[in-house]
Amino acid sequence: MKSLIKTFSVSQLKPEEAYHLSYPLNPGFYGELASKLSPLPLIVVNKENQVLFGIDYFHYLKENEIDPVEAMQVDLNYKDALILGFNLKEKYIGFNLYEKLVFIKKVLPAIQDVGEVYRRTSLDIGINPELKKKIDMLLSEEFARLLIKESVVLKTALKLCDFVLQDREVLITLFRTVSFTSSHQQKILEMVEEVLFRDKCLLSSIFDKLMILEMVEADKTQKNIIDALFRYRYPVYMEAEEKWQEQIKSLRIPSNMRVTHYQFFEKQGIDLTVQVKDIEELKLFLASAASRDSH
């Protein structure tokens, strides 16, 4: 790769959308970075003076009327320029989830072997048929803020694509408003998918019935929302669970004992766990139990 550091007038530099990987633009950060890394050039251009890297810094220069600027000029093809831009951005700024998908969308048509992307970058997203099929939807305005702020993990975002528009909008609004762990995101989508199949209605009507919006506005979030959906998804189980809890509370169970039932009451029987401090206490407990059995 031939390169040359040259002095350019900002007016000579040409922003090119094809190489743009920063969403949203963050010119202020690059202003701080320039002072820390001086005299390292923070703009890389090709032979046509198109900006391959440093679009944020380019806008910082324009906004602050700073001119001229030193930039590195390189002779690269489209694929190599994108990979260079990815590696430099990852080194100095980092990527949000939306930006990683932008990179994948732009670099895929230029490569023959997906493995090359992983050999030449540290991209941590699996490029599989599902992602290729859904990437345009993920990069739409509908998903942009959700992915830029990384309100959901990629697995959740991919699953959201499978919902009809009206239901997807409700879920996206929920995930943008309330922060859930990745496992809770998956659990919510699983329960929502099941109740939509069961009830054959729009998700908004279910959320209205469960007063989910009121929970969000009252800041009764994460656990309350998951519990409400769980109760709605498993009404028979919840009725049995409440009866079980009432029965357990009516018993005088020693503090060193714990009583549990099988998950979802799938089988009859009760598990009794007893905690003892040592072997001697265990012997006394077993002797007491044997004495009761003998009578």
C-alpha beads as a LAMMPS data file, in Angstrom:
LAMMPS data file: protein, C-alpha beads

295 atoms
294 bonds

1 atom types
1 bond types

-500.0 500.0 xlo xhi
-500.0 500.0 ylo yhi
-500.0 500.0 zlo zhi

Masses

1 110.0

Atoms # bond

1 1 1 0.000 0.000 0.000
2 1 1 1.586 3.239 -1.147
3 1 1 0.884 6.168 1.132
4 1 1 1.877 9.792 1.392
5 1 1 1.129 12.413 4.028
6 1 1 0.127 15.624 2.298
7 1 1 -1.362 18.972 3.176
8 1 1 -4.863 19.513 1.809
9 1 1 -7.337 22.333 1.809
10 1 1 -10.526 21.015 3.399
11 1 1 -12.339 22.017 0.224
12 1 1 -10.218 19.457 -1.670
13 1 1 -11.492 16.554 0.445
14 1 1 -14.518 14.654 -0.852
15 1 1 -16.797 12.819 1.588
16 1 1 -17.925 9.586 -0.050
17 1 1 -20.910 7.657 1.331
18 1 1 -19.461 4.347 0.122
19 1 1 -16.722 4.545 2.789
20 1 1 -18.838 6.105 5.539
21 1 1 -18.921 3.877 8.681
22 1 1 -19.767 6.398 11.432
23 1 1 -23.390 6.484 12.618
24 1 1 -24.050 8.887 14.128
25 1 1 -21.313 11.344 13.234
26 1 1 -19.232 12.411 16.227
27 1 1 -17.055 15.341 15.118
28 1 1 -16.447 16.629 18.656
29 1 1 -14.768 13.417 19.714
30 1 1 -12.397 13.573 16.776
31 1 1 -11.484 17.100 17.761
32 1 1 -10.315 15.787 21.136
33 1 1 -8.591 12.846 19.491
34 1 1 -6.651 15.115 17.129
35 1 1 -5.028 16.942 20.030
36 1 1 -4.099 13.671 21.735
37 1 1 -2.658 11.996 18.647
38 1 1 -1.024 15.010 16.983
39 1 1 0.739 14.980 14.535
40 1 1 -0.870 11.687 13.360
41 1 1 -3.238 12.362 10.435
42 1 1 -6.864 11.551 11.264
43 1 1 -8.045 11.632 7.673
44 1 1 -7.174 9.059 5.018
45 1 1 -8.054 9.716 1.391
46 1 1 -7.624 7.850 -1.870
47 1 1 -6.185 9.114 -5.160
48 1 1 -9.441 10.957 -5.889
49 1 1 -9.261 12.672 -2.460
50 1 1 -12.334 10.766 -1.307
51 1 1 -12.399 10.392 2.487
52 1 1 -11.787 6.716 3.328
53 1 1 -11.464 7.324 7.064
54 1 1 -12.076 10.350 9.270
55 1 1 -15.466 11.565 8.075
56 1 1 -16.193 12.751 11.632
57 1 1 -12.963 14.729 11.743
58 1 1 -13.673 16.161 8.291
59 1 1 -16.936 17.633 9.624
60 1 1 -15.116 18.888 12.733
61 1 1 -12.701 20.790 10.508
62 1 1 -15.523 22.306 8.467
63 1 1 -17.602 23.291 11.503
64 1 1 -14.624 24.963 13.139
65 1 1 -13.265 26.466 9.903
66 1 1 -9.878 24.797 10.350
67 1 1 -7.853 24.805 7.168
68 1 1 -5.561 23.341 5.832
69 1 1 -5.187 19.812 7.216
70 1 1 -2.700 16.995 6.880
71 1 1 -4.117 13.756 5.515
72 1 1 -2.705 10.447 4.422
73 1 1 -3.264 9.645 0.773
74 1 1 -3.285 5.963 -0.152
75 1 1 -3.814 3.959 -3.318
76 1 1 -6.394 1.322 -2.344
77 1 1 -9.232 -0.535 -3.976
78 1 1 -12.741 -0.355 -2.516
79 1 1 -12.500 -3.544 -0.420
80 1 1 -9.128 -2.733 1.102
81 1 1 -10.231 0.835 1.815
82 1 1 -13.285 -0.395 3.743
83 1 1 -11.216 -2.849 5.767
84 1 1 -8.654 -0.139 6.532
85 1 1 -11.440 2.195 7.611
86 1 1 -12.926 -0.514 9.830
87 1 1 -9.623 -1.270 11.553
88 1 1 -8.775 2.397 12.138
89 1 1 -12.219 3.204 13.491
90 1 1 -12.170 0.183 15.777
91 1 1 -8.734 1.204 17.049
92 1 1 -9.553 4.825 17.829
93 1 1 -13.317 5.036 18.321
94 1 1 -15.020 1.654 18.397
95 1 1 -18.238 0.497 16.762
96 1 1 -21.848 0.326 17.787
97 1 1 -23.957 -2.556 16.501
98 1 1 -25.527 -0.507 13.710
99 1 1 -22.087 0.519 12.376
100 1 1 -20.898 -3.093 12.294
101 1 1 -23.902 -3.994 10.164
102 1 1 -23.212 -1.028 7.875
103 1 1 -19.683 -2.345 7.352
104 1 1 -20.960 -5.848 6.578
105 1 1 -23.508 -4.489 4.088
106 1 1 -20.842 -2.472 2.270
107 1 1 -18.026 -5.008 2.252
108 1 1 -19.966 -8.161 1.327
109 1 1 -20.358 -7.363 -2.406
110 1 1 -16.597 -6.768 -2.656
111 1 1 -15.407 -10.093 -1.238
112 1 1 -15.569 -13.662 -2.478
113 1 1 -14.680 -15.369 0.794
114 1 1 -16.428 -14.224 3.990
115 1 1 -13.508 -15.651 5.928
116 1 1 -11.340 -12.836 4.592
117 1 1 -13.327 -10.355 6.677
118 1 1 -12.543 -12.298 9.836
119 1 1 -8.897 -12.779 8.915
120 1 1 -8.357 -9.066 8.308
121 1 1 -10.578 -7.552 10.991
122 1 1 -11.804 -8.497 14.463
123 1 1 -15.475 -8.369 13.452
124 1 1 -17.461 -10.331 16.045
125 1 1 -20.697 -10.864 14.091
126 1 1 -21.461 -14.112 12.289
127 1 1 -22.272 -13.469 8.636
128 1 1 -24.851 -16.182 7.942
129 1 1 -27.807 -16.532 5.531
130 1 1 -30.282 -15.153 8.101
131 1 1 -28.239 -11.987 8.593
132 1 1 -27.817 -11.496 4.840
133 1 1 -31.571 -11.854 4.366
134 1 1 -32.485 -9.405 7.130
135 1 1 -29.670 -6.865 6.990
136 1 1 -31.617 -4.333 4.902
137 1 1 -34.428 -4.304 7.450
138 1 1 -31.937 -4.024 10.318
139 1 1 -30.365 -0.984 8.651
140 1 1 -33.721 0.703 8.093
141 1 1 -34.811 3.760 10.048
142 1 1 -37.136 1.505 12.054
143 1 1 -34.180 -0.264 13.715
144 1 1 -31.518 2.452 13.559
145 1 1 -31.830 4.041 17.013
146 1 1 -32.327 0.668 18.665
147 1 1 -29.049 -0.658 17.229
148 1 1 -27.025 2.550 17.476
149 1 1 -27.712 2.677 21.218
150 1 1 -27.361 -1.124 21.444
151 1 1 -30.659 -1.389 23.301
152 1 1 -30.876 -4.985 22.039
153 1 1 -28.378 -7.658 21.087
154 1 1 -28.198 -8.847 17.480
155 1 1 -30.031 -12.105 18.261
156 1 1 -32.991 -10.074 19.528
157 1 1 -32.903 -7.724 16.539
158 1 1 -32.944 -10.660 14.110
159 1 1 -35.938 -12.169 15.907
160 1 1 -37.780 -8.836 15.845
161 1 1 -37.634 -8.955 12.036
162 1 1 -39.985 -11.954 12.102
163 1 1 -42.884 -10.056 13.706
164 1 1 -45.487 -8.207 11.662
165 1 1 -44.971 -4.449 11.481
166 1 1 -47.606 -3.470 14.084
167 1 1 -46.264 -5.926 16.676
168 1 1 -42.653 -5.118 15.847
169 1 1 -43.265 -1.416 16.470
170 1 1 -44.660 -2.178 19.927
171 1 1 -41.644 -4.328 20.830
172 1 1 -39.102 -1.855 19.453
173 1 1 -40.708 0.919 21.508
174 1 1 -40.521 -1.281 24.614
175 1 1 -36.853 -2.171 24.114
176 1 1 -35.941 1.453 23.369
177 1 1 -37.673 2.570 26.574
178 1 1 -36.745 -0.170 29.041
179 1 1 -33.374 -1.873 29.404
180 1 1 -33.451 -5.687 29.534
181 1 1 -30.646 -8.239 29.690
182 1 1 -30.129 -10.287 26.536
183 1 1 -31.680 -13.358 28.198
184 1 1 -34.736 -11.355 29.251
185 1 1 -35.066 -9.972 25.710
186 1 1 -35.229 -13.519 24.389
187 1 1 -37.705 -14.583 27.072
188 1 1 -40.001 -11.639 26.272
189 1 1 -39.970 -12.414 22.547
190 1 1 -40.617 -16.079 23.215
191 1 1 -43.641 -15.336 25.429
192 1 1 -44.975 -12.675 23.060
193 1 1 -44.721 -15.039 20.098
194 1 1 -46.642 -17.703 22.011
195 1 1 -49.471 -15.444 23.205
196 1 1 -49.869 -13.898 19.749
197 1 1 -50.226 -17.379 18.273
198 1 1 -52.691 -18.336 21.006
199 1 1 -54.824 -15.186 21.029
200 1 1 -54.695 -14.297 17.312
201 1 1 -54.639 -10.551 18.011
202 1 1 -52.291 -7.571 17.837
203 1 1 -49.694 -7.153 20.545
204 1 1 -50.906 -3.628 21.325
205 1 1 -54.211 -5.027 22.614
206 1 1 -52.367 -7.438 24.921
207 1 1 -50.100 -4.679 26.209
208 1 1 -53.174 -2.511 26.834
209 1 1 -54.812 -5.332 28.768
210 1 1 -51.679 -5.859 30.876
211 1 1 -51.174 -2.089 31.320
212 1 1 -47.556 -2.361 30.166
213 1 1 -47.414 1.330 29.197
214 1 1 -48.618 2.313 32.653
215 1 1 -45.862 0.177 34.193
216 1 1 -43.246 1.933 32.067
217 1 1 -44.574 5.383 32.952
218 1 1 -44.646 4.488 36.650
219 1 1 -41.053 3.199 36.376
220 1 1 -42.215 -0.280 37.391
221 1 1 -40.155 -1.877 34.707
222 1 1 -38.084 -4.992 33.888
223 1 1 -39.319 -7.534 36.466
224 1 1 -42.884 -6.209 36.556
225 1 1 -43.232 -6.389 32.781
226 1 1 -41.727 -9.876 32.573
227 1 1 -43.936 -11.086 35.446
228 1 1 -47.057 -9.640 33.797
229 1 1 -46.270 -11.359 30.497
230 1 1 -45.450 -14.608 32.294
231 1 1 -48.764 -14.581 34.168
232 1 1 -50.609 -13.898 30.931
233 1 1 -48.742 -16.631 29.055
234 1 1 -49.171 -19.280 31.786
235 1 1 -52.487 -18.560 33.589
236 1 1 -53.092 -22.171 34.727
237 1 1 -49.566 -22.501 36.072
238 1 1 -49.766 -19.161 37.881
239 1 1 -53.044 -20.178 39.535
240 1 1 -51.431 -23.419 40.738
241 1 1 -48.317 -21.536 41.873
242 1 1 -50.341 -19.077 43.949
243 1 1 -52.221 -21.954 45.616
244 1 1 -48.888 -23.700 46.289
245 1 1 -47.411 -20.584 47.884
246 1 1 -50.448 -20.203 50.146
247 1 1 -50.111 -23.809 51.283
248 1 1 -46.379 -23.466 51.948
249 1 1 -46.887 -20.293 53.988
250 1 1 -49.410 -22.136 56.177
251 1 1 -46.756 -24.719 57.157
252 1 1 -44.108 -24.284 59.814
253 1 1 -41.037 -25.160 57.805
254 1 1 -37.728 -24.935 59.711
255 1 1 -35.277 -22.330 58.423
256 1 1 -32.803 -25.042 57.367
257 1 1 -35.332 -26.657 55.013
258 1 1 -36.448 -25.688 51.533
259 1 1 -39.470 -27.117 49.763
260 1 1 -39.874 -27.006 45.954
261 1 1 -42.138 -28.552 43.337
262 1 1 -41.250 -29.796 39.853
263 1 1 -40.983 -27.077 37.218
264 1 1 -44.444 -26.068 35.973
265 1 1 -45.878 -28.885 38.154
266 1 1 -45.023 -31.259 35.325
267 1 1 -44.766 -34.191 37.758
268 1 1 -46.258 -34.938 41.129
269 1 1 -43.966 -34.916 44.112
270 1 1 -42.154 -32.449 46.323
271 1 1 -38.436 -31.940 46.823
272 1 1 -37.316 -31.304 50.392
273 1 1 -33.815 -29.892 50.845
274 1 1 -32.290 -29.924 54.328
275 1 1 -29.149 -27.995 55.199
276 1 1 -27.010 -29.209 58.108
277 1 1 -23.742 -27.784 59.368
278 1 1 -21.720 -31.001 59.642
279 1 1 -21.741 -34.814 59.677
280 1 1 -22.734 -34.991 63.342
281 1 1 -25.847 -32.917 62.732
282 1 1 -26.632 -35.082 59.705
283 1 1 -26.404 -38.215 61.870
284 1 1 -28.831 -36.723 64.380
285 1 1 -31.244 -35.792 61.609
286 1 1 -31.119 -39.276 60.077
287 1 1 -31.546 -40.919 63.477
288 1 1 -34.578 -38.751 64.168
289 1 1 -36.075 -39.622 60.770
290 1 1 -35.430 -43.351 61.346
291 1 1 -37.085 -43.149 64.752
292 1 1 -40.196 -41.588 63.222
293 1 1 -40.295 -44.277 60.535
294 1 1 -40.159 -47.034 63.134
295 1 1 -43.281 -45.700 64.783

Bonds

1 1 1 2
2 1 2 3
3 1 3 4
4 1 4 5
5 1 5 6
6 1 6 7
7 1 7 8
8 1 8 9
9 1 9 10
10 1 10 11
11 1 11 12
12 1 12 13
13 1 13 14
14 1 14 15
15 1 15 16
16 1 16 17
17 1 17 18
18 1 18 19
19 1 19 20
20 1 20 21
21 1 21 22
22 1 22 23
23 1 23 24
24 1 24 25
25 1 25 26
26 1 26 27
27 1 27 28
28 1 28 29
29 1 29 30
30 1 30 31
31 1 31 32
32 1 32 33
33 1 33 34
34 1 34 35
35 1 35 36
36 1 36 37
37 1 37 38
38 1 38 39
39 1 39 40
40 1 40 41
41 1 41 42
42 1 42 43
43 1 43 44
44 1 44 45
45 1 45 46
46 1 46 47
47 1 47 48
48 1 48 49
49 1 49 50
50 1 50 51
51 1 51 52
52 1 52 53
53 1 53 54
54 1 54 55
55 1 55 56
56 1 56 57
57 1 57 58
58 1 58 59
59 1 59 60
60 1 60 61
61 1 61 62
62 1 62 63
63 1 63 64
64 1 64 65
65 1 65 66
66 1 66 67
67 1 67 68
68 1 68 69
69 1 69 70
70 1 70 71
71 1 71 72
72 1 72 73
73 1 73 74
74 1 74 75
75 1 75 76
76 1 76 77
77 1 77 78
78 1 78 79
79 1 79 80
80 1 80 81
81 1 81 82
82 1 82 83
83 1 83 84
84 1 84 85
85 1 85 86
86 1 86 87
87 1 87 88
88 1 88 89
89 1 89 90
90 1 90 91
91 1 91 92
92 1 92 93
93 1 93 94
94 1 94 95
95 1 95 96
96 1 96 97
97 1 97 98
98 1 98 99
99 1 99 100
100 1 100 101
101 1 101 102
102 1 102 103
103 1 103 104
104 1 104 105
105 1 105 106
106 1 106 107
107 1 107 108
108 1 108 109
109 1 109 110
110 1 110 111
111 1 111 112
112 1 112 113
113 1 113 114
114 1 114 115
115 1 115 116
116 1 116 117
117 1 117 118
118 1 118 119
119 1 119 120
120 1 120 121
121 1 121 122
122 1 122 123
123 1 123 124
124 1 124 125
125 1 125 126
126 1 126 127
127 1 127 128
128 1 128 129
129 1 129 130
130 1 130 131
131 1 131 132
132 1 132 133
133 1 133 134
134 1 134 135
135 1 135 136
136 1 136 137
137 1 137 138
138 1 138 139
139 1 139 140
140 1 140 141
141 1 141 142
142 1 142 143
143 1 143 144
144 1 144 145
145 1 145 146
146 1 146 147
147 1 147 148
148 1 148 149
149 1 149 150
150 1 150 151
151 1 151 152
152 1 152 153
153 1 153 154
154 1 154 155
155 1 155 156
156 1 156 157
157 1 157 158
158 1 158 159
159 1 159 160
160 1 160 161
161 1 161 162
162 1 162 163
163 1 163 164
164 1 164 165
165 1 165 166
166 1 166 167
167 1 167 168
168 1 168 169
169 1 169 170
170 1 170 171
171 1 171 172
172 1 172 173
173 1 173 174
174 1 174 175
175 1 175 176
176 1 176 177
177 1 177 178
178 1 178 179
179 1 179 180
180 1 180 181
181 1 181 182
182 1 182 183
183 1 183 184
184 1 184 185
185 1 185 186
186 1 186 187
187 1 187 188
188 1 188 189
189 1 189 190
190 1 190 191
191 1 191 192
192 1 192 193
193 1 193 194
194 1 194 195
195 1 195 196
196 1 196 197
197 1 197 198
198 1 198 199
199 1 199 200
200 1 200 201
201 1 201 202
202 1 202 203
203 1 203 204
204 1 204 205
205 1 205 206
206 1 206 207
207 1 207 208
208 1 208 209
209 1 209 210
210 1 210 211
211 1 211 212
212 1 212 213
213 1 213 214
214 1 214 215
215 1 215 216
216 1 216 217
217 1 217 218
218 1 218 219
219 1 219 220
220 1 220 221
221 1 221 222
222 1 222 223
223 1 223 224
224 1 224 225
225 1 225 226
226 1 226 227
227 1 227 228
228 1 228 229
229 1 229 230
230 1 230 231
231 1 231 232
232 1 232 233
233 1 233 234
234 1 234 235
235 1 235 236
236 1 236 237
237 1 237 238
238 1 238 239
239 1 239 240
240 1 240 241
241 1 241 242
242 1 242 243
243 1 243 244
244 1 244 245
245 1 245 246
246 1 246 247
247 1 247 248
248 1 248 249
249 1 249 250
250 1 250 251
251 1 251 252
252 1 252 253
253 1 253 254
254 1 254 255
255 1 255 256
256 1 256 257
257 1 257 258
258 1 258 259
259 1 259 260
260 1 260 261
261 1 261 262
262 1 262 263
263 1 263 264
264 1 264 265
265 1 265 266
266 1 266 267
267 1 267 268
268 1 268 269
269 1 269 270
270 1 270 271
271 1 271 272
272 1 272 273
273 1 273 274
274 1 274 275
275 1 275 276
276 1 276 277
277 1 277 278
278 1 278 279
279 1 279 280
280 1 280 281
281 1 281 282
282 1 282 283
283 1 283 284
284 1 284 285
285 1 285 286
286 1 286 287
287 1 287 288
288 1 288 289
289 1 289 290
290 1 290 291
291 1 291 292
292 1 292 293
293 1 293 294
294 1 294 295
